[in-house]
Amino acid sequence: MSLRVDLIEGFRIAVKSLRNYRVRTALTTVGIGIGVATLLAILGITQGLDTSFEKQLASLGSSSVYVSKHPWVQMGNWWEFRNRKRIDLAQVEAVRNQCTLCEAVAPILDEQEDVYFMDQQLAAVEIDGTTGDYLAVSGFETVRGRFLTETDNESRRAVAVIGADVVDTFFKDSDPIGATIRLGTKPFTVVGTLSRKGKILDQSQDLCVIIPFGTFQGYFKGRQSIDIGIKVKSPEELEQAEDQLVGILRRVRQTPPDKPDDFAINKPEQLASTYQQLTGALYGVALGIGFITLLVGGIGIMNIMLVSVRERTREIGVRRALGARKRTIIAQFMLEATVVSAVGGALGTVVGLGGAKVISLVSPLAATVKPLTIVFGVGFAALVGLVFGIWPAARAANLDPVEALRQE
């Protein structure tokens, strides 16, 4: 009961004191607000980037893996990966026939080519040669028309399914189905369009044209290694499927038992690991800057509170002489520091997260405002005020009442 009275009385005196020193209070509030705004702007952007990247990874499929000659992220000897044997159709068929945990298996070849429609051009479009199973593996859906069929592949038809970016460029106000586009100089009839998937690592997944695998082989000559896109029956069986794939591929590629795998099984999680490595240090530096800014704001609070103690020494002496206990004085000054810091934190939270949102609207950077981040901003600012108010509060409480009363 006594402690509650002390806190209520301390809060009342603290608010009165802050009103009496409006300019000082405003400057201190701005100082802590700048620190919180900096920290939360950084947090908002980093959380937004993380959320955006998670969505991008989800677009690759939670139960899909891709077998290729080399890993997506090449951390080892580039020459070693380059000299590996190609993956050919026989290996694709071995996987399709022997992998009992695989639901869909699609061979994939890719090139970049300029695409034309009438007098319009799109440069460096990804051209993928594949089969009907690619739809299940990639997570794409057909929006209009149809996807590729086995007949398209066997007959090497000049048909194409186009991505959302190609649709937006060539067919914004018209129906693309049945239209003729050119891949370089080669004409293709559009038979379907794909759903939008967005970007991953700043590369658009929608700037693409999908054509039959057999047609691709006939049009784009060369002995390119095939990638194998595989959809596993369920995410829970992913690890078992990987083990099965390793066994099948080592056997069909005749990899000696004492040699490492001469192929790579790529998963979206590998990109996540690389993303964390690339951004971890950057995020650490950015958050460090935010904390330093907040530390400067905390030191400003402590400095102002020490000045306040010196200016109000006589007042403290009078209160102590009238029976005020040390803990009442401590509560008053710590509450004063905490209130100033919390108000600055609230303002800084609004400015920081608002700034992060504005940055996300005018730049490629994403930003996410989470309720817990708002609570963290105000709560952490109040904690900073509490910590940096300890010394001034203790100094005020330990003043000798007789000496304090002598102060003019």
N, C-alpha and C positions, 0 to 999 in steps of 0.2 A: 504493500500500500504506500509506504513511504517513498519507495523508488519510483512508483508511478507518479506521485505528486511531484517529485524532483524533475522527472522527465517532462511533465506537462508545464511546470513552471519554467524549466530551462528552455523549452521550445517557445513559450510565449515571449520570454526575454530575448531569445535569439532573433525571433522575427522582428521584434521592436527595434533591436539594434541594427538589423539589416536595413530596415526602413530609414533609420536615422542616417545611415551612410550609403545612400542610394548609388552614387557614382562609383564608390569603391566596390560595392556589391555587384554592380553591373559589369565592371571591368573584370572582376574575378570570375563571374559567371561566363563571360565571353571567353576567358582563358581556358576554363575547363571544357566549355562547349566546343572550342576549336579542336581540342584533343580528342573528345568523344566523336565529333563529326569525322575527323580524319580516320580514326580507327574503324568506325562503323561503315564509312564509305568503302574502305578496303575490304571489310568483312562482307558487305553486301555484294560487291563485285566478285570476290572469290567464291562465295556461295553460289552466285548466279552462274559463274563459269563451270563450277562443279556439277550443278544441276543440269545445265545445258549439255555438258559432255556425257552425263549419264543417259540422257535421252538419245543422244547420238549413238551411243553404244547399243542401246536397246533396239535401235533401228536395224542393227546388223543381225539381230536374232539371238535370243537367249540360248537356243539349243542348236546353233549352227557352228560348224567349224570349216576351215578351208585348208586343204592340203596343197602345198606348192613346193617348188624347187628350193626356195629360200624363205626365211622368216620375214614377216612384215617389218620387224625391227631388227636390223642387222648390227649386232654388237661384236661379232667376231671377224674373222678374216674374209673380206669380200671376195678374194680370189678363190677361196675354198667353195663358197656358195656358187660362184659363177661356173666352176668346173664340175659341178654335180651333174649326173645323168638327167636327161629330160624326163618329165612325166608324160607318158603317151596314153593312147586310147586303150591299150591292153590293160594298163594299170587301173584306168577308170572302170573298165568292165569287171576287173577282179574285185574292186571295192564294191561295185553294185551287186555282184553275185554272192560275195562271201560275207559281207558285213550284215549280220543279223539285227544289229541295233540301229541301222541306218534306214530312215524313212524315205529319203529322197537323195539322189546323187546326180549332180550335174557337172559336165565338163565345161570349163570356161576359158576362152581365149579373148584377149583384149588388145586393142590398138587405139590410137588417137587419130582422128581424121576430121577434116573440115566438112561440114554438112550444109547443103544448099536446098532452098525451096524458092522457086521462081528467082527473084533478084535479091533474095536475102541470104545471108551467110552466118553460120555459127562456127567459130574456130575451136580447134582442139576439143572436139566432143569425144567422149569415151564410147568406143564401139565394142560391144561384147558379143561374142559368138557362143551360143549355148543351146540347151534343150529345154523342153517343157518343165522339167523338174526345177529349173532355176527359180521359178516363182515361189515354190515352197521354201527353198534354201534362203533366198535373199530377203523374204518378208515383203516384197512388193505385192501390190494388188493391181488388177486391171480395172481402170476407171471406165473406159469405153472400148468397144471392140472385143478382141480376144488376144490371148497370148500365143506363143509359138506351139506348133504341134509336131508330132513325130513325122508326119507326112511332109511338113515344111523342111525338116532336117534331111530326110532321106531324098527328097526331090531337089534339094538345094534351091528352094524358091527364093526369089528376091523380095522378101517381105520383111517388115520391120515393126517393132514395138518401141515407142518413143517415150522418153522421160518428161516430167512436168516442165522443166526449163525449156526443152525443145518445143513443147506445145505452146508455152507462153510467148515464145519468140516468133514462131511461124504461124500459129493458128489461134491467135487471141480472139478473133471474131469469126472463125469458121470451123467447120468440122474436119478434123484431120483424117478420119477413116476413109480410105480409098485414095488419098492424095499421094502424089509421087514426090519423094525427096531424093536427093543425090548424096551419096557418101563418096566424096571426091568426084569422080566422073560416073560412078555406078548408080543407076536408078533403082529405087526400092519403093514398094507400095506399103503405105502405113496400114496395118491391120489392127492396131491397138495402142492404147496409152496407159501409162503407169501412174500409180498414186505418188504423191509427193513424200519424200523421206527426209529432205533437208540436207544439211552439211555435216561432215565429220572431219575434224581437224582442218576446218576451213576449206574442205574440198566438197563441192556439190555432188550429191549422189543422184541428182535429177538431170544432170547434163549428160544424158546417155541415149544411145540407140542400141536396141537388142535385136540381133539377127540370128537365123538358124546356124548351128555349129557347122554343118556341112557347107553352107553357103560361105561362111567366114573362111573356112579352109580353102575354098576355091578362089575367093577374091583376094585374100591377103596371103600371099605365098610366104614360105619360110618354115623353118623347123622350130617353131616356138614351143616352149614347155607349156603343158596344159595345167591349169589350176583345177582342183576338184572341190566343188562346193557340196557340203554334206549337211543335211538336216537329221539330227538324231531324234529318235522317237519321243524322248522326254528329257528335260534338263537334268533330271536325277541320274540318268544313264550316261551322262556326258563323259565322265572319266572312264567308265567301262568301254564305251565306244572308242575313245582314244586308244586305249590299250589294244583293242581289237584291230583298229586301223594300223597301228604300228606293226603288229604281227603280219597282217596281210601285205602291207607295202614292203616290209623288209624281205618277205618271202618272194614276192613277185619281182622285186628289183634286184634280188639275189645279193643282198647286203651281207657280207661275211659276219659271223657271230662276234668277232673281236673288233668290229668297226662300229663307229657311232651311226646314228640315223643319217642318211643322205637325202633327207627331205624334211619339211617343216609342217607341223600341224598348228595352224594359226587360229587363235580365238580372240573375241573382243576383249577379254580380260587382260590380254597382253598389252593392248593399247592403253588400257586403264593404268596398268603398272608404269608404262612409259610416261604417260601423262602426269602421274603423281611425281615421278622422278624429275621431270622437266619443270613442273610448277612448284614443287615443294620448297626449294630454296628461294624462289621468287616470292612466294607467299610469306615465308619466314622473314625475309628482308622487309617486305611491305608492312607486315604486322609489327615488326620491330620499330619501324618508323612511327607507326600509330601509337605504340606504347610509350615511346620516347616523348612524343608530343603530349600525351596524357600525363606523363611524369612531370613535364615542364609546367603543365597546368596545376598539378598537385603541389609543386614547390611554390607556385604563385599563391595558392590558397594558404599554405603554411606561413609564407612571408606576410601576407595581409593580416592573418590572424595574430601573428606576433606583434605587428604594429598596433592592432586593435587592443591587445593585452596591455601594451605600454600606455596607450592613450586612456585606457579605462582602469588604470591601476587604483586610483582613488575610489572609484565606484566599487571595485572588487573589495577594497579595504572596508568600505562602509557595510557592504553586504556580509562580509565575514564577521565584522564587529557586532552586527545585529543577529548573528547566530547561524548564518548560512554555512552548510557543511562543504567540505572539499568536493564531495561527489556531486553536489548541486552545481558548483562552479564548473567542474569538469563537464557535466552534462550540458550546461549552457553553451560552452564554447565548442564542444564537439558537435552538438546539434546545429550550431550556427554554421560550422564548416560543412557539415553533411547536407544541410538545406541548400546552401549556395551551390555545392557540387552537384546535387541531384537536379536542381533547376537547370544548371548548365548542361548536365547530361541529357535531360529531356529535350532541350533546345538543340543540342548537338546531335541527338538521335534523329530528330526530324530533318535537320539540315544534311547530315551525313547520308542517311538512306534516301532522302530526296535527291541529293546530288548523284548518288550511285544510279538511281533510276533514270535521271536525265542523261547521264553518260551512256547508259544502255540504249537510250532512244536515239542518240545522235552518233553512236559509234557501234562497231561490231561487238563490243564487250557486253556481256549479259549481266543482269543484276537480279537478285532475289531478296525480297523483304520477308523475313520470317518473324513470327510473333516472339519467339525466344530471343531473337537478336535485339528487338526493342527492349524487352525486359533486361537483357544483358547490358545494354547501353546505359539505361538509367541506374540499374543496380550497381554496375561497376563504377560509375561516376560517384555515386553516393559512398561506395566503399573507399574510393580514393580520398574523398573529403574526410571520411572518418579516420583513415590512417594518418593523413597529413595534418589532421587537427589534434592528434594525440599530444604532441609536444607543446603547442601553444596552450592547450587546455590544462595540461599538467603544470606548466609554468604559472598559469593564472591561479590555479588552486593552491600552489605552494608558496604564494606570496605571503610575506609576514604582514598580518593585519595592521600592526602599529606602523611599520615602515610605509605600507601602502597608503595609510591615512595622511601621512606627511606630504604625499605628492600633491602638487598644485595642478 
